[in-house]
Amino acid sequence: MFLIPSVVSLAQGATQSTKQTSAQEIVDQILAFIYSLGHLIGEGVVKLVVAILPSMQFPKDLVDPIGLLAILTIFLAVASVAKKLVWIIVIAGWALILIRLILVIVQNYV
Protein backbone atom coordinates (compact mmCIF):
# COMPACT_ATOMS: atom_id res chain seq x y z
CA MET A 1 0.00 0.00 0.00
CA PHE A 2 2.75 2.45 0.85
CA LEU A 3 4.64 1.61 -2.29
CA ILE A 4 1.94 2.86 -4.67
CA PRO A 5 1.98 6.58 -3.68
CA SER A 6 5.77 6.71 -3.97
CA VAL A 7 5.65 5.17 -7.46
CA VAL A 8 2.97 7.65 -8.50
CA SER A 9 4.97 10.59 -7.17
CA LEU A 10 8.08 9.26 -8.92
CA ALA A 11 6.17 9.03 -12.21
CA GLN A 12 4.82 12.56 -11.77
CA GLY A 13 8.32 13.88 -11.11
CA ALA A 14 9.58 12.22 -14.26
CA THR A 15 6.74 13.73 -16.28
CA GLN A 16 7.43 17.21 -14.93
CA SER A 17 11.15 17.00 -15.69
CA THR A 18 10.31 15.85 -19.23
CA LYS A 19 8.03 18.87 -19.66
CA GLN A 20 10.74 21.21 -18.40
CA THR A 21 13.32 19.65 -20.67
CA SER A 22 11.05 19.88 -23.67
CA ALA A 23 10.24 23.52 -22.91
CA GLN A 24 13.95 24.27 -22.67
CA GLU A 25 14.56 22.43 -25.94
CA ILE A 26 11.84 24.47 -27.64
CA VAL A 27 13.39 27.72 -26.43
CA ASP A 28 16.82 26.52 -27.60
CA GLN A 29 15.44 25.64 -31.03
CA ILE A 30 13.72 29.02 -31.38
CA LEU A 31 16.89 30.87 -30.42
CA ALA A 32 18.96 28.72 -32.77
CA PHE A 33 16.53 29.48 -35.59
CA ILE A 34 16.70 33.23 -34.89
CA TYR A 35 20.51 33.07 -34.83
CA SER A 36 20.64 31.08 -38.09
CA LEU A 37 18.23 33.48 -39.76
CA GLY A 38 20.26 36.45 -38.52
CA HIS A 39 23.47 34.88 -39.79
CA LEU A 40 21.96 34.30 -43.25
CA ILE A 41 20.59 37.84 -43.42
CA GLY A 42 23.96 39.21 -42.26
CA GLU A 43 25.76 37.24 -44.96
CA GLY A 44 23.34 38.63 -47.54
CA VAL A 45 23.94 42.20 -46.40
CA VAL A 46 27.71 41.68 -46.44
CA LYS A 47 27.54 40.21 -49.96
CA LEU A 48 25.46 43.19 -51.06
CA VAL A 49 27.95 45.67 -49.59
CA VAL A 50 30.89 43.81 -51.14
CA ALA A 51 29.08 43.77 -54.52
CA ILE A 52 28.57 47.54 -54.32
CA LEU A 53 32.06 48.27 -52.97
CA PRO A 54 34.32 45.44 -54.23
CA SER A 55 37.54 47.01 -52.99
CA MET A 56 36.29 47.14 -49.40
CA GLN A 57 37.59 44.57 -46.92
CA PHE A 58 34.52 43.73 -44.84
CA PRO A 59 35.17 42.29 -41.35
CA LYS A 60 33.63 38.82 -40.97
CA ASP A 61 32.86 39.34 -37.28
CA LEU A 62 30.15 41.87 -38.21
CA VAL A 63 28.00 39.31 -40.07
CA ASP A 64 26.04 38.13 -37.02
CA PRO A 65 25.43 41.58 -35.46
CA ILE A 66 24.26 42.97 -38.80
CA GLY A 67 21.86 40.05 -39.30
CA LEU A 68 20.42 40.23 -35.79
CA LEU A 69 20.02 43.99 -36.08
CA ALA A 70 18.23 43.47 -39.39
CA ILE A 71 15.84 40.98 -37.74
CA LEU A 72 15.15 43.49 -34.96
CA THR A 73 14.54 46.23 -37.53
CA ILE A 74 12.10 44.02 -39.46
CA PHE A 75 10.30 43.15 -36.21
CA LEU A 76 9.98 46.82 -35.26
CA ALA A 77 8.69 47.74 -38.72
CA VAL A 78 6.05 45.00 -38.57
CA ALA A 79 5.11 46.03 -35.02
CA SER A 80 4.70 49.68 -36.01
CA VAL A 81 2.50 48.72 -38.99
CA ALA A 82 0.46 46.45 -36.71
CA LYS A 83 0.14 49.26 -34.16
CA LYS A 84 -1.19 51.64 -36.81
CA LEU A 85 -3.61 48.97 -38.03
CA VAL A 86 -4.87 48.38 -34.50
CA TRP A 87 -5.45 52.12 -34.03
CA ILE A 88 -7.42 52.26 -37.27
CA ILE A 89 -9.59 49.34 -36.12
CA VAL A 90 -10.13 50.93 -32.67
CA ILE A 91 -11.11 54.29 -34.21
CA ALA A 92 -13.47 52.57 -36.66
CA GLY A 93 -15.01 50.62 -33.78
CA TRP A 94 -15.63 53.75 -31.73
CA ALA A 95 -17.07 55.51 -34.79
CA LEU A 96 -19.49 52.63 -35.38
CA ILE A 97 -20.53 52.63 -31.72
CA LEU A 98 -21.14 56.39 -31.83
CA ILE A 99 -23.19 56.01 -35.02
CA ARG A 100 -25.24 53.28 -33.34
CA LEU A 101 -25.83 55.46 -30.28
CA ILE A 102 -26.90 58.37 -32.47
CA LEU A 103 -29.35 56.12 -34.33
CA VAL A 104 -30.81 54.85 -31.05
CA ILE A 105 -31.19 58.41 -29.76
CA VAL A 106 -32.83 59.57 -33.01
CA GLN A 107 -35.23 56.58 -33.00
CA ASN A 108 -36.32 57.23 -29.39
CA TYR A 109 -36.93 60.96 -29.86
CA VAL A 110 -38.50 60.98 -33.33
MMTF fields as JSON, N, C-alpha, C and O atoms, coordinates in Angstrom:
{
  "mmtfVersion": "1.0.0",
  "mmtfProducer": "UNKNOWN",
  "numBonds": 439,
  "numAtoms": 440,
  "numGroups": 110,
  "numChains": 1,
  "numModels": 1,
  "chainsPerModel": [1],
  "groupsPerChain": [110],
  "chainIdList": ["A"],
  "bondAtomList": [4, 2, 8, 6, 12, 10, 16, 14, 20, 18, 24, 22, 28, 26, 32, 30, 36, 34, 40, 38, 44, 42, 48, 46, 52, 50, 56, 54, 60, 58, 64, 62, 68, 66, 72, 70, 76, 74, 80, 78, 84, 82, 88, 86, 92, 90, 96, 94, 100, 98, 104, 102, 108, 106, 112, 110, 116, 114, 120, 118, 124, 122, 128, 126, 132, 130, 136, 134, 140, 138, 144, 142, 148, 146, 152, 150, 156, 154, 160, 158, 164, 162, 168, 166, 172, 170, 176, 174, 180, 178, 184, 182, 188, 186, 192, 190, 196, 194, 200, 198, 204, 202, 208, 206, 212, 210, 216, 214, 220, 218, 224, 222, 228, 226, 232, 230, 236, 234, 240, 238, 244, 242, 248, 246, 252, 250, 256, 254, 260, 258, 264, 262, 268, 266, 272, 270, 276, 274, 280, 278, 284, 282, 288, 286, 292, 290, 296, 294, 300, 298, 304, 302, 308, 306, 312, 310, 316, 314, 320, 318, 324, 322, 328, 326, 332, 330, 336, 334, 340, 338, 344, 342, 348, 346, 352, 350, 356, 354, 360, 358, 364, 362, 368, 366, 372, 370, 376, 374, 380, 378, 384, 382, 388, 386, 392, 390, 396, 394, 400, 398, 404, 402, 408, 406, 412, 410, 416, 414, 420, 418, 424, 422, 428, 426, 432, 430, 436, 434],
  "bondOrderList": [1, 1, 1, 1, 1, 1, 1, 1, 1, 1, 1, 1, 1, 1, 1, 1, 1, 1, 1, 1, 1, 1, 1, 1, 1, 1, 1, 1, 1, 1, 1, 1, 1, 1, 1, 1, 1, 1, 1, 1, 1, 1, 1, 1, 1, 1, 1, 1, 1, 1, 1, 1, 1, 1, 1, 1, 1, 1, 1, 1, 1, 1, 1, 1, 1, 1, 1, 1, 1, 1, 1, 1, 1, 1, 1, 1, 1, 1, 1, 1, 1, 1, 1, 1, 1, 1, 1, 1, 1, 1, 1, 1, 1, 1, 1, 1, 1, 1, 1, 1, 1, 1, 1, 1, 1, 1, 1, 1, 1],
  "groupList": [{"groupName": "MET", "atomNameList": ["N", "CA", "C", "O"], "elementList": ["N", "C", "C", "O"], "formalChargeList": [0, 0, 0, 0], "bondAtomList": [1, 0, 2, 1, 3, 2], "bondOrderList": [1, 1, 2], "singleLetterCode": "M", "chemCompType": "L-PEPTIDE LINKING"}, {"groupName": "PHE", "atomNameList": ["N", "CA", "C", "O"], "elementList": ["N", "C", "C", "O"], "formalChargeList": [0, 0, 0, 0], "bondAtomList": [1, 0, 2, 1, 3, 2], "bondOrderList": [1, 1, 2], "singleLetterCode": "F", "chemCompType": "L-PEPTIDE LINKING"}, {"groupName": "LEU", "atomNameList": ["N", "CA", "C", "O"], "elementList": ["N", "C", "C", "O"], "formalChargeList": [0, 0, 0, 0], "bondAtomList": [1, 0, 2, 1, 3, 2], "bondOrderList": [1, 1, 2], "singleLetterCode": "L", "chemCompType": "L-PEPTIDE LINKING"}, {"groupName": "ILE", "atomNameList": ["N", "CA", "C", "O"], "elementList": ["N", "C", "C", "O"], "formalChargeList": [0, 0, 0, 0], "bondAtomList": [1, 0, 2, 1, 3, 2], "bondOrderList": [1, 1, 2], "singleLetterCode": "I", "chemCompType": "L-PEPTIDE LINKING"}, {"groupName": "PRO", "atomNameList": ["N", "CA", "C", "O"], "elementList": ["N", "C", "C", "O"], "formalChargeList": [0, 0, 0, 0], "bondAtomList": [1, 0, 2, 1, 3, 2], "bondOrderList": [1, 1, 2], "singleLetterCode": "P", "chemCompType": "L-PEPTIDE LINKING"}, {"groupName": "SER", "atomNameList": ["N", "CA", "C", "O"], "elementList": ["N", "C", "C", "O"], "formalChargeList": [0, 0, 0, 0], "bondAtomList": [1, 0, 2, 1, 3, 2], "bondOrderList": [1, 1, 2], "singleLetterCode": "S", "chemCompType": "L-PEPTIDE LINKING"}, {"groupName": "VAL", "atomNameList": ["N", "CA", "C", "O"], "elementList": ["N", "C", "C", "O"], "formalChargeList": [0, 0, 0, 0], "bondAtomList": [1, 0, 2, 1, 3, 2], "bondOrderList": [1, 1, 2], "singleLetterCode": "V", "chemCompType": "L-PEPTIDE LINKING"}, {"groupName": "ALA", "atomNameList": ["N", "CA", "C", "O"], "elementList": ["N", "C", "C", "O"], "formalChargeList": [0, 0, 0, 0], "bondAtomList": [1, 0, 2, 1, 3, 2], "bondOrderList": [1, 1, 2], "singleLetterCode": "A", "chemCompType": "L-PEPTIDE LINKING"}, {"groupName": "GLN", "atomNameList": ["N", "CA", "C", "O"], "elementList": ["N", "C", "C", "O"], "formalChargeList": [0, 0, 0, 0], "bondAtomList": [1, 0, 2, 1, 3, 2], "bondOrderList": [1, 1, 2], "singleLetterCode": "Q", "chemCompType": "L-PEPTIDE LINKING"}, {"groupName": "GLY", "atomNameList": ["N", "CA", "C", "O"], "elementList": ["N", "C", "C", "O"], "formalChargeList": [0, 0, 0, 0], "bondAtomList": [1, 0, 2, 1, 3, 2], "bondOrderList": [1, 1, 2], "singleLetterCode": "G", "chemCompType": "PEPTIDE LINKING"}, {"groupName": "THR", "atomNameList": ["N", "CA", "C", "O"], "elementList": ["N", "C", "C", "O"], "formalChargeList": [0, 0, 0, 0], "bondAtomList": [1, 0, 2, 1, 3, 2], "bondOrderList": [1, 1, 2], "singleLetterCode": "T", "chemCompType": "L-PEPTIDE LINKING"}, {"groupName": "LYS", "atomNameList": ["N", "CA", "C", "O"], "elementList": ["N", "C", "C", "O"], "formalChargeList": [0, 0, 0, 0], "bondAtomList": [1, 0, 2, 1, 3, 2], "bondOrderList": [1, 1, 2], "singleLetterCode": "K", "chemCompType": "L-PEPTIDE LINKING"}, {"groupName": "GLU", "atomNameList": ["N", "CA", "C", "O"], "elementList": ["N", "C", "C", "O"], "formalChargeList": [0, 0, 0, 0], "bondAtomList": [1, 0, 2, 1, 3, 2], "bondOrderList": [1, 1, 2], "singleLetterCode": "E", "chemCompType": "L-PEPTIDE LINKING"}, {"groupName": "ASP", "atomNameList": ["N", "CA", "C", "O"], "elementList": ["N", "C", "C", "O"], "formalChargeList": [0, 0, 0, 0], "bondAtomList": [1, 0, 2, 1, 3, 2], "bondOrderList": [1, 1, 2], "singleLetterCode": "D", "chemCompType": "L-PEPTIDE LINKING"}, {"groupName": "TYR", "atomNameList": ["N", "CA", "C", "O"], "elementList": ["N", "C", "C", "O"], "formalChargeList": [0, 0, 0, 0], "bondAtomList": [1, 0, 2, 1, 3, 2], "bondOrderList": [1, 1, 2], "singleLetterCode": "Y", "chemCompType": "L-PEPTIDE LINKING"}, {"groupName": "HIS", "atomNameList": ["N", "CA", "C", "O"], "elementList": ["N", "C", "C", "O"], "formalChargeList": [0, 0, 0, 0], "bondAtomList": [1, 0, 2, 1, 3, 2], "bondOrderList": [1, 1, 2], "singleLetterCode": "H", "chemCompType": "L-PEPTIDE LINKING"}, {"groupName": "TRP", "atomNameList": ["N", "CA", "C", "O"], "elementList": ["N", "C", "C", "O"], "formalChargeList": [0, 0, 0, 0], "bondAtomList": [1, 0, 2, 1, 3, 2], "bondOrderList": [1, 1, 2], "singleLetterCode": "W", "chemCompType": "L-PEPTIDE LINKING"}, {"groupName": "ARG", "atomNameList": ["N", "CA", "C", "O"], "elementList": ["N", "C", "C", "O"], "formalChargeList": [0, 0, 0, 0], "bondAtomList": [1, 0, 2, 1, 3, 2], "bondOrderList": [1, 1, 2], "singleLetterCode": "R", "chemCompType": "L-PEPTIDE LINKING"}, {"groupName": "ASN", "atomNameList": ["N", "CA", "C", "O"], "elementList": ["N", "C", "C", "O"], "formalChargeList": [0, 0, 0, 0], "bondAtomList": [1, 0, 2, 1, 3, 2], "bondOrderList": [1, 1, 2], "singleLetterCode": "N", "chemCompType": "L-PEPTIDE LINKING"}],
  "groupTypeList": [0, 1, 2, 3, 4, 5, 6, 6, 5, 2, 7, 8, 9, 7, 10, 8, 5, 10, 11, 8, 10, 5, 7, 8, 12, 3, 6, 13, 8, 3, 2, 7, 1, 3, 14, 5, 2, 9, 15, 2, 3, 9, 12, 9, 6, 6, 11, 2, 6, 6, 7, 3, 2, 4, 5, 0, 8, 1, 4, 11, 13, 2, 6, 13, 4, 3, 9, 2, 2, 7, 3, 2, 10, 3, 1, 2, 7, 6, 7, 5, 6, 7, 11, 11, 2, 6, 16, 3, 3, 6, 3, 7, 9, 16, 7, 2, 3, 2, 3, 17, 2, 3, 2, 6, 3, 6, 8, 18, 14, 6],
  "groupIdList": [1, 2, 3, 4, 5, 6, 7, 8, 9, 10, 11, 12, 13, 14, 15, 16, 17, 18, 19, 20, 21, 22, 23, 24, 25, 26, 27, 28, 29, 30, 31, 32, 33, 34, 35, 36, 37, 38, 39, 40, 41, 42, 43, 44, 45, 46, 47, 48, 49, 50, 51, 52, 53, 54, 55, 56, 57, 58, 59, 60, 61, 62, 63, 64, 65, 66, 67, 68, 69, 70, 71, 72, 73, 74, 75, 76, 77, 78, 79, 80, 81, 82, 83, 84, 85, 86, 87, 88, 89, 90, 91, 92, 93, 94, 95, 96, 97, 98, 99, 100, 101, 102, 103, 104, 105, 106, 107, 108, 109, 110],
  "secStructList": [7, 7, 2, 2, 2, 2, 2, 2, 2, 2, 2, 2, 2, 2, 2, 2, 2, 2, 2, 2, 2, 2, 2, 2, 2, 2, 2, 2, 2, 2, 2, 2, 2, 2, 2, 2, 2, 2, 2, 2, 2, 2, 2, 2, 2, 2, 2, 2, 2, 2, 2, 2, 1, 6, 6, 7, 7, 7, 7, 4, 4, 4, 2, 2, 2, 2, 2, 2, 2, 2, 2, 2, 2, 2, 2, 2, 2, 2, 2, 2, 2, 2, 2, 2, 2, 2, 2, 2, 2, 2, 2, 2, 2, 2, 2, 2, 2, 2, 2, 2, 2, 2, 2, 2, 2, 2, 2, 2, 2, 7],
  "xCoordList": [0.814, 0.0, 0.855, 0.541, 1.917, 2.747, 3.636, 4.161, 3.798, 4.642, 3.962, 4.643, 2.672, 1.938, 2.056, 2.357, 1.84, 1.982, 3.39, 3.546, 4.413, 5.769, 6.046, 6.767, 5.479, 5.646, 4.919, 5.423, 3.731, 2.968, 3.708, 3.797, 4.246, 4.974, 6.252, 6.655, 6.883, 8.077, 7.722, 8.46, 6.602, 6.166, 5.806, 6.099, 5.168, 4.825, 6.069, 6.124, 7.067, 8.321, 9.016, 9.592, 8.969, 9.584, 8.846, 9.468, 7.533, 6.744, 7.04, 7.174, 7.147, 7.429, 8.818, 8.991, 9.805, 11.148, 11.19, 11.94, 10.376, 10.308, 9.693, 10.151, 8.653, 8.026, 9.0, 9.05, 9.779, 10.743, 11.842, 12.279, 12.285, 13.319, 12.793, 13.497, 11.582, 11.047, 10.814, 11.001, 10.412, 10.241, 11.591, 11.697, 12.608, 13.952, 14.443, 15.076, 14.157, 14.558, 13.854, 14.451, 12.587, 11.842, 12.445, 12.615, 12.768, 13.394, 14.744, 15.075, 15.524, 16.823, 16.661, 17.434, 15.666, 15.436, 15.005, 15.435, 14.159, 13.719, 14.897, 15.058, 15.726, 16.891, 17.897, 18.513, 18.062, 18.96, 18.433, 19.205, 17.117, 16.526, 16.736, 17.101, 16.508, 16.703, 18.164, 18.447, 19.091, 20.51, 20.855, 21.568, 20.348, 20.637, 20.072, 20.728, 18.848, 18.23, 19.028, 19.254, 19.45, 20.265, 21.593, 22.064, 22.194, 23.466, 23.285, 24.094, 22.215, 21.959, 21.673, 22.164, 20.883, 20.593, 21.874, 22.116, 22.69, 23.958, 24.881, 25.527, 24.944, 25.764, 25.238, 26.02, 23.92, 23.339, 23.674, 23.988, 23.61, 23.943, 25.418, 25.776, 26.27, 27.705, 27.989, 28.777, 27.352, 27.537, 27.058, 27.672, 25.973, 25.465, 26.44, 26.692, 26.986, 27.946, 29.21, 29.759, 29.68, 30.891, 30.629, 31.535, 29.407, 29.077, 29.065, 29.461, 28.602, 28.565, 29.963, 30.357, 30.706, 32.061, 33.051, 33.437, 33.475, 34.324, 35.711, 36.331, 36.199, 37.542, 37.545, 38.607, 36.375, 36.291, 36.529, 35.959, 37.372, 37.595, 36.587, 36.724, 35.582, 34.521, 34.876, 35.193, 34.834, 35.174, 34.104, 32.909, 34.544, 33.632, 32.936, 31.89, 33.499, 32.864, 31.643, 30.986, 31.34, 30.147, 28.937, 27.858, 29.096, 27.996, 26.836, 25.696, 27.102, 26.039, 25.361, 24.131, 26.112, 25.432, 24.568, 23.483, 25.043, 24.258, 22.964, 21.899, 23.051, 21.864, 20.859, 19.661, 21.335, 20.42, 19.8, 18.635, 20.569, 20.019, 18.984, 17.994, 19.203, 18.227, 16.929, 15.841, 17.035, 15.835, 15.077, 13.852, 15.783, 15.152, 14.472, 13.378, 15.117, 14.537, 13.261, 12.265, 13.291, 12.097, 10.973, 9.821, 11.312, 10.3, 9.682, 8.464, 10.499, 9.98, 9.119, 8.115, 9.493, 8.69, 7.328, 6.301, 7.319, 6.054, 5.209, 3.993, 5.843, 5.109, 4.503, 3.38, 5.237, 4.696, 3.536, 2.569, 3.615, 2.5, 1.301, 0.168, 1.549, 0.456, -0.17, -1.388, 0.658, 0.138, -0.765, -1.829, -0.356, -1.191, -2.492, -3.554, -2.416, -3.608, -4.567, -5.78, -4.023, -4.869, -5.551, -6.729, -4.833, -5.452, -6.571, -7.607, -6.371, -7.422, -8.662, -9.786, -8.456, -9.587, -10.292, -11.522, -9.53, -10.13, -10.936, -12.05, -10.391, -11.107, -12.368, -13.42, -12.282, -13.47, -14.516, -15.711, -14.084, -15.013, -15.741, -16.959, -14.994, -15.631, -16.574, -17.646, -16.191, -17.073, -18.372, -19.451, -18.273, -19.49, -20.359, -21.585, -19.755, -20.531, -21.223, -22.39, -20.522, -21.142, -22.295, -23.336, -22.107, -23.19, -24.398, -25.536, -24.158, -25.244, -25.958, -27.187, -25.206, -25.835, -26.668, -27.764, -26.153, -26.902, -28.19, -29.235, -28.134, -29.347, -30.374, -31.572, -29.907, -30.814, -31.458, -32.658, -30.66, -31.195, -32.22, -33.281, -31.922, -32.825, -34.124, -35.203, -34.043, -35.229, -36.128, -37.353, -35.53, -36.317, -36.961, -38.009, -36.393, -36.927, -37.685, -38.221, -37.761, -38.496, -39.783, -40.538],
  "yCoordList": [-1.195, 0.0, 1.255, 2.219, 1.255, 2.452, 2.62, 3.704, 1.57, 1.614, 2.358, 3.017, 2.273, 2.86, 4.385, 4.922, 5.126, 6.581, 7.02, 8.01, 6.306, 6.714, 6.488, 7.27, 5.421, 5.168, 6.234, 6.703, 6.611, 7.65, 8.974, 9.674, 9.326, 10.587, 10.556, 11.576, 9.404, 9.261, 9.45, 10.106, 8.882, 9.025, 10.466, 10.959, 11.158, 12.564, 13.424, 14.35, 13.129, 13.878, 13.69, 14.634, 12.486, 12.216, 12.951, 13.453, 13.016, 13.73, 15.214, 15.842, 15.794, 17.215, 17.554, 18.58, 16.713, 16.998, 16.882, 17.604, 15.964, 15.849, 17.107, 17.591, 17.647, 18.872, 20.043, 20.856, 20.133, 21.211, 21.076, 22.073, 19.872, 19.653, 19.99, 20.606, 19.597, 19.88, 21.372, 21.886, 22.077, 23.522, 24.195, 25.116, 23.728, 24.274, 23.977, 24.825, 22.787, 22.433, 23.31, 23.711, 23.61, 24.473, 25.864, 26.449, 26.397, 27.723, 27.697, 28.626, 26.637, 26.515, 26.468, 27.089, 25.738, 25.638, 26.97, 27.335, 27.702, 29.02, 29.975, 30.693, 29.983, 30.871, 30.475, 31.338, 29.175, 28.717, 29.129, 29.51, 29.053, 29.485, 30.974, 31.39, 31.785, 33.234, 33.54, 34.393, 32.849, 33.071, 32.681, 33.411, 31.527, 31.079, 32.055, 32.389, 32.508, 33.482, 34.786, 35.369, 35.236, 36.45, 36.29, 37.216, 35.128, 34.878, 34.924, 35.519, 34.291, 34.303, 35.707, 36.097, 36.463, 37.844, 38.675, 39.483, 38.478, 39.205, 38.891, 39.784, 37.605, 37.243, 37.903, 38.341, 37.977, 38.631, 40.106, 40.637, 40.773, 42.204, 42.408, 43.331, 41.556, 41.676, 41.454, 42.188, 40.444, 40.209, 41.398, 41.748, 42.018, 43.192, 44.361, 45.051, 44.581, 45.673, 45.404, 46.318, 44.155, 43.814, 43.928, 44.287, 43.63, 43.773, 45.243, 45.594, 46.102, 47.539, 48.144, 48.955, 47.746, 48.268, 47.107, 46.628, 46.638, 45.44, 45.623, 44.638, 46.819, 47.012, 47.041, 47.059, 47.044, 47.143, 45.783, 44.777, 45.761, 44.569, 44.585, 45.37, 43.725, 43.727, 42.758, 41.601, 43.195, 42.292, 41.202, 41.495, 39.96, 38.819, 38.754, 38.116, 39.406, 39.34, 40.258, 40.278, 41.015, 41.866, 41.202, 41.793, 39.993, 39.314, 39.055, 39.396, 38.462, 38.132, 39.376, 39.419, 40.393, 41.582, 42.287, 42.777, 42.336, 42.968, 42.19, 42.789, 40.879, 40.055, 40.165, 40.295, 40.113, 40.225, 41.611, 41.75, 42.632, 43.986, 44.124, 44.84, 43.457, 43.473, 42.783, 43.262, 41.659, 40.984, 41.897, 41.99, 42.564, 43.487, 44.638, 45.06, 45.146, 46.228, 45.766, 46.488, 44.574, 44.023, 43.852, 44.181, 43.334, 43.151, 44.485, 44.578, 45.513, 46.822, 47.429, 48.079, 47.228, 47.738, 47.048, 47.704, 45.738, 44.997, 45.426, 45.577, 45.622, 46.034, 47.424, 47.668, 48.334, 49.679, 49.667, 50.408, 48.843, 48.719, 48.11, 48.555, 47.092, 46.454, 47.441, 47.453, 48.262, 49.256, 50.254, 50.604, 50.71, 51.639, 50.967, 51.588, 49.71, 48.973, 48.808, 48.938, 48.521, 48.382, 49.703, 49.713, 50.82, 52.118, 52.413, 52.962, 52.055, 52.259, 51.445, 51.936, 50.203, 49.343, 49.891, 49.883, 50.368, 50.926, 52.179, 52.343, 53.058, 54.285, 53.939, 54.531, 52.99, 52.572, 51.97, 52.21, 51.201, 50.619, 51.681, 51.615, 52.667, 53.754, 54.549, 54.959, 54.772, 55.51, 54.746, 55.34, 53.431, 52.629, 52.619, 52.65, 52.578, 52.633, 53.978, 54.035, 55.065, 56.392, 56.518, 57.091, 55.982, 56.012, 55.231, 55.676, 54.085, 53.277, 54.017, 53.986, 54.687, 55.457, 56.611, 56.884, 57.276, 58.374, 57.85, 58.488, 56.7, 56.115, 55.745, 55.956, 55.195, 54.847, 56.117, 56.143, 57.149, 58.413, 59.005, 59.459, 59.007, 59.565, 58.755, 59.339, 57.431, 56.582, 56.827, 56.831, 57.031, 57.226, 58.601, 58.741, 59.61, 60.962, 61.397, 62.505, 60.592, 60.979, 60.237, 60.436],
  "zCoordList": [0.0, 0.0, 0.0, -0.698, 0.762, 0.849, -0.373, -0.626, -1.107, -2.294, -3.438, -4.224, -3.548, -4.671, -4.695, -5.761, -3.599, -3.683, -4.074, -4.79, -3.62, -3.972, -5.451, -6.071, -6.027, -7.457, -8.268, -9.289, -7.803, -8.501, -8.456, -9.465, -7.274, -7.173, -8.004, -8.563, -8.085, -8.919, -10.386, -11.122, -10.82, -12.209, -12.513, -13.603, -11.559, -11.766, -11.862, -12.671, -11.046, -11.106, -12.434, -12.975, -12.963, -14.264, -15.374, -16.311, -15.273, -16.285, -16.248, -17.299, -15.046, -14.931, -15.459, -16.115, -15.185, -15.69, -17.207, -17.865, -17.776, -19.231, -19.822, -20.857, -19.175, -19.665, -19.605, -20.527, -18.519, -18.396, -19.435, -20.008, -19.678, -20.675, -22.061, -22.861, -22.344, -23.672, -23.86, -24.963, -22.81, -22.911, -23.161, -23.971, -22.462, -22.667, -24.08, -24.709, -24.575, -25.94, -26.96, -27.959, -26.713, -27.637, -27.665, -28.735, -26.495, -26.428, -27.14, -27.876, -26.924, -27.596, -29.114, -29.843, -29.585, -31.032, -31.614, -32.708, -30.9, -31.382, -31.462, -32.449, -30.413, -30.42, -31.497, -32.121, -31.713, -32.773, -34.14, -35.019, -34.319, -35.587, -35.812, -36.911, -34.772, -34.894, -35.216, -36.058, -34.552, -34.825, -36.261, -36.95, -36.715, -38.089, -39.109, -40.096, -38.861, -39.765, -39.779, -40.839, -38.605, -38.524, -39.239, -39.901, -39.108, -39.793, -41.311, -42.022, -41.8, -43.247, -43.761, -44.821, -43.013, -43.418, -43.386, -44.283, -42.357, -42.258, -43.417, -43.964, -43.799, -44.96, -46.224, -47.067, -46.363, -47.536, -47.587, -48.653, -46.448, -46.403, -46.717, -47.448, -46.173, -46.438, -47.919, -48.516, -48.518, -49.959, -50.778, -51.787, -50.352, -51.06, -50.963, -51.951, -49.768, -49.587, -50.386, -51.001, -50.385, -51.142, -52.647, -53.398, -53.099, -54.516, -54.924, -56.036, -54.004, -54.316, -54.215, -55.052, -53.188, -52.97, -52.984, -51.917, -54.167, -54.232, -53.619, -53.218, -53.537, -52.99, -51.461, -50.84, -50.867, -49.401, -48.75, -49.171, -47.725, -46.919, -45.774, -44.835, -45.85, -44.841, -43.722, -44.0, -42.463, -41.353, -41.184, -41.149, -41.082, -40.973, -39.623, -39.503, -38.594, -37.285, -37.163, -36.123, -38.22, -38.213, -38.866, -38.901, -39.379, -40.072, -39.123, -39.439, -37.972, -37.021, -36.438, -36.399, -35.981, -35.456, -36.511, -36.197, -37.745, -38.8, -39.039, -39.184, -39.08, -39.298, -38.17, -38.417, -36.924, -35.791, -35.704, -35.331, -36.044, -36.08, -37.197, -37.04, -38.299, -39.392, -38.966, -39.289, -38.241, -37.737, -36.784, -36.86, -35.898, -34.962, -35.692, -35.314, -36.737, -37.533, -38.229, -38.25, -38.793, -39.457, -38.441, -38.723, -37.252, -36.209, -35.809, -35.655, -35.639, -35.257, -36.36, -36.069, -37.611, -38.724, -38.755, -38.934, -38.582, -38.566, -37.374, -37.498, -36.219, -35.023, -35.196, -34.757, -35.831, -36.014, -37.003, -36.824, -38.039, -38.986, -38.275, -38.465, -37.458, -36.714, -35.732, -35.549, -35.106, -34.161, -34.88, -34.369, -36.046, -36.815, -37.23, -37.185, -37.632, -38.034, -36.861, -37.023, -35.681, -34.498, -34.172, -33.816, -34.287, -34.027, -35.024, -34.649, -36.272, -37.274, -36.916, -37.026, -36.489, -36.117, -34.882, -34.822, -33.891, -32.674, -33.005, -32.509, -33.831, -34.211, -34.986, -34.746, -35.909, -36.661, -35.725, -35.9, -34.746, -33.777, -32.974, -32.808, -32.473, -31.725, -32.617, -32.172, -33.869, -34.79, -35.009, -35.013, -35.191, -35.377, -34.126, -34.233, -32.951, -31.716, -31.583, -31.196, -31.898, -31.831, -32.822, -32.501, -34.027, -35.02, -34.497, -34.646, -33.893, -33.336, -32.223, -32.149, -31.351, -30.278, -30.832, -30.341, -31.842, -32.468, -33.084, -32.96, -33.746, -34.334, -33.257, -33.444, -32.131, -31.048, -30.466, -30.193, -30.285, -29.759, -30.726, -30.296, -32.009, -33.013, -33.051, -33.153, -32.971, -33.003, -31.789, -31.917, -30.617, -29.395, -29.335, -28.706, -29.952, -29.864, -31.096, -31.103, -32.137, -33.334, -33.435, -34.386]
}
